Structures are given as structure tokens and as C-alpha cells.
Amino acid sequence: MCGAVCLCWLALPVFMASIAELPGNAVGKRVPQGAVDMADLEAWERSREQALVWHQKGRAWTDLGLARLSLAQHGTRAERSAHLDAAEQALVAGLALAPMNPYAWIRLAMVRRAQARPSAEVALALRIALDTGPRERRLLAPTVSLGLHVWQDLGERDRRRIADLAKLLWTGDPWGAAAAAERVERIDLLTQILGFSSSASAPNAATMH
């Protein structure tokens, strides 16, 4: 009997954290489609903060990081810096608990790029993302974009990996590949990687409808 009570007591924080997360779960599922507003994102942020009061879990921290990154993207210019700083803190905390998460590493690289941090710091997070999730389909576009952005800070092995991913993205979604390169103003580099001649270039994402 005493053992059962102890087990229940030990499980209580995990259970309460799961309950606290519930209001934000639906928001998290809609974020990839962009079907959220500031109120949704703030609710998602609060749900993860409340869950972490009960139980320190890597996924809750990295979800909190994504919520704050999304708030930075949707908020005003004045709010952007604070949200980005808070996002980085949450992502670093989550990765300390659960480092084998390529999505969180890519988000950390995105946050650091948005903060205008040295490209070597962006490249470090990107390299770990490549190591932990080398061919994650949903990460193709941001990985290629970040890889083109920090190309000068990558070694030969990582450049080959980014080039392979750029070719894979181009094969499945050429407009997406062009948009990823244009986002970081490296259409020239994408063209070089894909082996186009000087008279032929990758499509300009600005012509997308």
C-alpha cells in the first residue's frame, strides 16, 4: 500500500504537467500551417510555462522555444528582441535535457540568425541538426536556407551534406528550393550547387504566385 502511494506521488508532477499542456496542444499542431494568432501563441506559451513548473521535460522546453520564436515572428518590432532572447533560453534548456532533437537545433539556428549572431554560432547549431536528423523531410527547406547562409563557416563534409539536401529539395520542390535560397540572398550559391550554367539560373521565388 505504501509503495503504491509513493508511486502515485512520484507520478503526480508528470500527470499535472500533462494537464497543464492540454490548452496549448491544439495550437502547437496548427503552427506549421500558420493558422494561429498572437492570443493562440500566448496561450501555448503559458501552457508550457505552467507544465514546466510541475515537470522539467526537454520537449516542453523546446515547445516553449518554438512558441516564443513564433511570437517573435508575429509580434511587433519592439517585442521581437525579447521574444528571440527568451526563445533561445528555452531551446538551450530543452536541448540540455534532450539533445537528440534536430527540430530544436534547427530552431536554435533560426533564432541565432534572427538575432544577427555570428554565423559561426548559427553554423554550430546547424551542424548538430545535420548530425541528429540528416534527412528529415520537414526540415529540408530551413536546413538548406541556413546552410547557404553559413556556407563560409562549414567544412567540406557539411558543405557536401547541404549540397545533397539542396539537390533533394530542388528535385521535389524547385520553388521551395529557390525560396529557401532567396530568403538568405544566396540564389547564386544555389545555382552553383545545382550546376546551372551562367546562362541558366534557379527560378526567382519572387515570381511565385
C-alpha positions in Angstrom: 0.0 0.0 0.0 2.8 2.4 1.0 4.6 1.6 -2.3 1.5 2.4 -4.3 1.1 5.7 -2.6 4.8 6.5 -3.2 4.4 5.7 -6.9 1.3 7.9 -7.2 3.1 10.7 -5.5 6.1 10.4 -7.9 3.8 10.3 -10.9 1.9 13.4 -9.8 4.2 16.0 -11.3 4.2 14.3 -14.7 0.4 14.0 -14.6 -0.1 17.6 -13.6 2.4 18.8 -16.4 0.4 16.8 -18.9 -2.8 18.5 -17.8 -1.2 21.9 -17.9 0.0 21.3 -21.5 -3.5 20.5 -22.8 -4.7 24.0 -23.6 -1.7 24.6 -25.9 -1.6 21.3 -27.7 -4.1 22.2 -30.4 -2.2 25.5 -31.0 1.1 23.6 -31.5 -0.5 21.4 -34.2 -1.7 24.5 -36.1 1.6 26.4 -36.0 3.1 24.7 -39.1 0.1 25.8 -41.2 0.3 29.4 -39.8 -3.3 29.2 -38.6 -2.6 30.9 -35.3 -2.7 34.5 -33.9 -1.0 36.2 -31.0 -3.6 35.1 -28.5 -3.1 31.5 -29.5 0.7 31.7 -29.3 0.5 33.3 -25.9 -1.8 30.5 -24.6 0.6 28.0 -26.0 3.5 29.8 -24.2 1.6 29.9 -20.9 0.7 26.2 -21.1 4.3 25.2 -21.5 5.5 27.5 -18.7 2.9 26.0 -16.4 3.8 22.5 -17.3 7.5 23.2 -16.6 6.6 24.3 -13.1 5.5 20.7 -12.5 8.0 18.7 -14.5 11.2 19.6 -16.3 10.9 17.9 -19.7 13.0 18.6 -22.8 10.0 18.6 -25.2 8.1 21.2 -23.1 11.1 23.5 -23.1 11.6 23.2 -26.9 7.9 23.7 -27.5 8.2 26.8 -25.4 11.1 27.9 -27.5 9.1 27.4 -30.7 6.1 29.3 -29.2 8.4 32.2 -28.4 10.1 32.1 -31.8 6.6 32.3 -33.3 5.7 35.2 -31.1 8.8 37.0 -32.3 7.7 36.4 -35.9 4.1 37.6 -35.3 4.8 40.4 -32.8 5.9 44.0 -33.2 9.4 45.1 -33.9 9.8 46.3 -30.3 8.8 42.9 -28.9 10.9 40.9 -31.3 14.3 41.0 -29.5 12.8 40.0 -26.1 10.9 37.1 -27.7 14.0 35.9 -29.5 16.2 36.0 -26.4 13.5 34.1 -24.4 13.2 31.5 -27.3 17.0 30.9 -27.2 16.9 30.4 -23.5 14.1 27.9 -23.7 15.7 25.9 -26.6 19.0 25.7 -24.9 17.3 24.4 -21.7 15.4 21.8 -23.7 18.4 20.6 -25.6 20.3 20.2 -22.4 17.7 17.7 -21.3 17.0 16.1 -24.8 19.8 16.8 -27.2 18.8 14.4 -30.0 16.2 16.7 -31.4 17.1 18.1 -34.9 14.0 20.3 -35.0 15.1 22.1 -31.8 18.6 22.5 -33.2 17.3 24.0 -36.4 15.1 26.4 -34.4 18.1 27.4 -32.3 20.0 28.1 -35.5 17.0 30.1 -36.8 16.8 32.1 -33.6 20.5 32.9 -33.7 20.3 34.0 -37.3 17.3 36.3 -36.4 19.4 37.7 -33.5 22.2 38.6 -36.0 24.6 36.5 -34.0 27.9 35.5 -35.6 27.4 33.0 -38.4 29.8 30.5 -36.6 27.2 30.2 -33.8 24.4 29.6 -36.3 26.6 27.0 -38.1 27.3 25.1 -34.8 23.6 24.6 -34.2 23.1 23.6 -37.8 25.9 21.0 -37.8 24.3 19.3 -34.8 20.9 19.4 -36.5 22.5 17.6 -39.5 24.1 15.0 -37.2 20.8 14.3 -35.3 18.4 14.4 -38.2 20.3 14.3 -41.5 17.4 13.7 -43.9 14.3 15.0 -42.0 11.9 15.9 -44.9 10.1 18.6 -43.0 13.4 20.3 -42.2 14.7 20.3 -45.8 13.9 24.0 -46.6 15.1 25.6 -43.4 18.2 23.4 -43.3 19.1 24.3 -46.9 18.4 28.0 -46.2 20.5 28.1 -43.1 23.3 26.0 -44.8 23.5 28.5 -47.7 23.6 31.4 -45.1 26.5 30.0 -43.2 28.3 28.3 -46.1 31.6 30.1 -45.4 31.6 28.6 -41.9 31.0 25.0 -42.9 33.7 22.4 -43.5 33.9 20.3 -46.7 31.8 17.4 -45.2 29.0 19.7 -44.1 29.0 21.6 -47.4 28.5 18.3 -49.2 25.6 17.5 -46.9 23.9 20.8 -47.5 24.5 20.5 -51.3 22.9 17.0 -51.2 19.9 18.3 -49.4 19.6 21.3 -51.7 19.5 18.9 -54.7 17.0 16.7 -52.9 14.8 19.8 -52.2 15.2 21.0 -55.8 14.1 17.7 -57.1 10.9 17.6 -55.1 10.1 21.3 -54.8 12.2 23.7 -57.0 10.2 26.8 -56.0 10.7 25.8 -52.4 14.5 25.5 -53.0 14.5 28.9 -54.7 12.6 30.5 -51.9 15.0 29.0 -49.3 18.0 30.4 -51.2 16.3 33.8 -51.8 15.4 34.1 -48.1 19.2 34.4 -47.3 20.1 36.1 -50.6 22.1 33.1 -51.9 20.4 32.3 -55.2 23.9 32.5 -56.7 25.2 29.7 -54.4 22.2 27.5 -55.0 22.7 27.9 -58.8 26.3 26.9 -58.4 25.4 23.9 -56.3 22.8 22.7 -58.8 25.3 23.0 -61.6 23.5 25.5 -63.7 25.4 27.4 -66.4 25.7 31.1 -66.2 23.0 31.4 -68.9 20.6 29.4 -66.8 19.6 30.0 -63.2 17.3 28.8 -60.5 13.8 30.3 -60.6 13.2 33.5 -58.8 11.0 32.9 -55.9 9.6 36.4 -56.2 7.7 35.1 -59.3 5.8 32.6 -57.2 2.0 33.0 -57.1 
